[in-house]
Amino acid sequence: MLAIDLGIRKSVYSVLLTPDGLKQVRYWTQKDKLRRMEECDRRVASLQRERHERQNNGLDADGVLKKLREMSTQRANISFDHDRKMVSDMAEYVLWLARNRDVRVAVGLLRGIRSRARRGNGKGPGYRGMIHRWSFARVTRMLIHKLSMLGFEPGRVYMVNEAWTSIKCHKCGNTGLRPRQSFFLCHTCGYRDNADKNAAVNIGRRLIRLIPSLRDERGLGMWLFPHEKSTPKARRSTRSEGRSSASERSPASSAGGGVADFHVQVPLEVPEDSTDPAMQRTMGNPSVAAITGSRGRQQRTEVTSGERASVPMTTDKPHAQPAGEVLLVAGDSSHEED
């Protein structure tokens, strides 16, 4: 199992997890790329200030805009060339391992990293620039494409969510600290190491736990904690003992069941002659389903057939829906996803 963590100081950190322990630890840095991109960023910032000054003074800024476009193209080419060379070295390393081993590759999947580099989060311009120079998504795509072009099966490359992998200790499973960007410290067991290395091991452990064949047949279960080695089983449902709960459910719960009880009120027309004894009895005992308090059960109070026949028939009046009012539907369990 080759686990890969994408970092900032160390662009790629890889560890080889075997049944005999940790065998291969390699990482790639791109110091020259970062240095050249920082120079481009400083040049771009200077040109942008010059453009704003010329525009504010009413001067022509076409020449400055042309230099900005050229600098932007140069910056993109520098980043792409360095990433391509690094990915080529990584692919050759994976193929070299695959000659004598049945290797599977687990690559950390980063999500929401750009949101941490927004202005106003207290990280500072240096951190924001460092994050925005990080082309982790392109490196991942290029690595998968390069491996497939060289004959490595795409089904052996897995994307693993790497949330919390850099601050969780792979030795004891507790949450540690990162006093610096590249340093990890666990106060529980005392383990200390490079944070990217610790994250890479946790990425590999996470994939081993998700694939039972790696855990059981290939002997990589040694990397898991005892409570992680067993596959969770579905809870057995209780027997109904021959009783059906369908009759005890309200229409709202049978349609899907919402969080709140659904109540329906039926308006009763009151005739002009309210002295009719039959009508008085009808109003006293309405034939309407009323919620008794227990969820899903209804209690009905019906008038006799003779009393119902003596009630004068009145036509129902149209009811206008007030503007802005939303009509509730029983059993609506839809949720809006963020």
Beta strands, then each sheet from edge to edge (+ up, - down):
strand 1: 2-6
strand 2: 12-18
strand 3: 21-28
strand 4: 105-109
strand 5: 157-161
strand 6: 177-180
strand 7: 183-185
strand 8: 192-194
strand 9: 290-291
strand 10: 298-299
sheet 1: 3+ 2- 1+ 4+ 5+
sheet 2: 6+ 7- 8+
sheet 3: 9+ 10-
end
